Amino acid sequence: MKNSNNVRKIREERLLSKMELARLAGVSAATIDRIERGETCRMETKRKIILALGYTLADKDILFPT
């Protein structure tokens, strides 16, 4: 199932490559690619991406709207 998210939009606004975001979040670039395509991921992975982009966990709906 595909999930809509704003990870790619925000990553590009911050001029980060997939590899840079992956390094900051401690995940693989392939994981970032899958998430940007809307594939599901674990809550822990979402948390790492949210924090790597400089948001707080309270801002999770900005990146991963429900």
N, C-alpha and C positions, 0 to 999 in steps of 0.2 A: 504494500500500500504506500502511495506517495503522500508525503507530508509537506505542506507549504512552510517555508521558512525564509528568513531574510539574511541568512549567513553570507551568501555571495554578494548581495548588494552592500552590506555593511563592510565586508572585507575589502571590496573594491573601492568604496568611499575612503577607506583608511590606507589605500594604496599598498595593501599586503598581497603577496602571492599566496597560493594555496600552501606552498612549502613553508613560508614564513609563519602563517597561522598555525599550521600543523606543529611546527617546532615550539611556538609559544604555548600551545594547548597540550603538548605532550602526546599527540596522536599522529597517525600517519597521514601523508598527503592524500592517500587513497580514501581514507576515512572522511576527510574534508570534502573530497570530490563526491563521495556517495551521499553525504548529508546535503550538499548543495543541489544534488539531483532530486532530493526529496525522499530518499530512502530512510527507513527508521534507524534509530541508534539508541544506545543505552542512555539513561538519565545522567550517569556519570560523565559520559562523553559530552552531552549538552552542557553540563556544568563547567567542564574544562574550557569549552569554546566560549561560553558566556564570559567567564573570567578573563580569558586570553584577549578578548576584544575590549576589555576595560569596563564591562558592565558588572552590576551586582546581580546576585541571584534574584532579587526582587524585580529586576528588569527583564526577566526571562521571556516575557511575552513580546518584547520588542524583536527578539531574534526568532523565537519559536512561538508564533501566535497559535492559540488553540482553536 
